[in-house]
């Protein structure tokens, strides 16, 4: 939607970032014990990836805060652009 309206979607927050849209905060998986890791060798990789996702999410929020970039969740973004009101009108709410 952002790109259709001429915006640019980036993975990094910079001084040129107008706003940040985030989803739900990733929750890290429970650390597997040795027996679980032996049964599923990919389990430790999934655990590490979940930690990385959480760290990336938090770093993005911190960077947005440092640069005073507004942070919106999807619902608030839809409200901001009027999509929420349009959807409610279409649904008769």
C-alpha positions as CSV (number, residue, x, y, z in Angstrom):
1,X,0.0,0.0,0.0
2,X,2.8,2.4,0.9
3,X,4.6,1.7,-2.4
4,X,1.4,2.1,-4.4
5,X,1.1,5.6,-3.0
6,X,4.6,6.5,-4.0
7,X,6.3,5.7,-0.7
8,X,9.4,3.6,-0.1
9,X,9.6,0.6,2.2
10,X,13.0,0.2,3.9
11,X,14.4,-2.3,6.4
12,X,16.4,0.3,8.3
13,X,15.4,3.4,10.2
14,X,17.4,6.5,9.1
15,X,17.1,10.2,9.5
16,X,14.9,10.2,6.3
17,X,12.4,7.8,7.8
18,X,9.0,9.4,8.1
19,X,7.4,6.7,10.3
20,X,7.9,3.1,11.3
21,X,5.2,0.4,11.1
22,X,5.7,-2.6,13.4
23,X,3.8,-5.8,13.9
24,X,3.6,-7.8,17.1
25,X,6.8,-8.1,19.1
26,X,8.4,-11.4,18.4
27,X,8.6,-13.7,21.3
28,X,11.7,-15.8,21.7
29,X,11.3,-19.6,21.8
30,X,12.2,-21.5,24.9
31,X,15.8,-22.6,24.9
32,X,15.9,-26.3,24.1
33,X,17.7,-28.6,26.4
34,X,20.4,-30.9,25.1
35,X,18.0,-33.9,24.7
36,X,15.6,-31.7,22.6
37,X,18.5,-30.4,20.5
38,X,19.8,-33.9,19.9
39,X,16.4,-35.0,18.6
40,X,16.0,-32.0,16.3
41,X,19.3,-30.4,15.2
42,X,17.4,-27.4,13.7
43,X,15.8,-26.6,17.0
44,X,18.8,-24.6,18.3
45,X,18.9,-22.6,15.0
46,X,15.2,-21.8,15.4
47,X,15.8,-20.7,19.0
48,X,18.8,-18.4,17.9
49,X,16.7,-17.0,15.0
50,X,13.9,-16.1,17.5
51,X,16.4,-14.2,19.7
52,X,17.7,-12.4,16.6
53,X,14.2,-11.4,15.6
54,X,13.5,-10.0,19.0
55,X,16.8,-8.1,19.1
56,X,16.1,-6.6,15.6
57,X,12.6,-5.6,16.6
58,X,13.9,-3.8,19.8
59,X,16.8,-2.2,17.9
60,X,14.4,-0.8,15.3
61,X,12.2,0.7,18.0
62,X,15.2,2.1,19.8
63,X,16.5,3.7,16.6
64,X,13.1,5.1,15.8
65,X,13.0,6.7,19.3
66,X,16.5,8.1,18.9
67,X,15.5,9.8,15.5
68,X,12.0,10.8,16.8
69,X,10.3,8.8,14.1
70,X,6.7,8.0,14.9
71,X,6.0,4.3,15.4
72,X,2.6,2.8,14.4
73,X,1.1,-0.6,14.6
74,X,-0.9,-1.8,11.6
75,X,-4.3,-0.8,13.1
76,X,-3.1,2.7,13.8
77,X,-1.5,3.1,10.4
78,X,-4.8,2.1,8.7
79,X,-6.6,4.7,10.9
80,X,-4.0,7.3,9.9
81,X,-4.5,6.8,6.2
82,X,-8.3,6.5,6.4
83,X,-8.4,2.9,5.4
84,X,-10.0,1.9,8.7
85,X,-12.9,4.4,8.1
86,X,-13.3,3.2,4.6
87,X,-13.4,-0.4,5.7
88,X,-15.9,0.3,8.4
89,X,-18.1,2.1,5.9
90,X,-18.0,-0.8,3.5
91,X,-18.9,-3.2,6.3
92,X,-21.7,-1.0,7.6
93,X,-20.2,-0.2,11.0
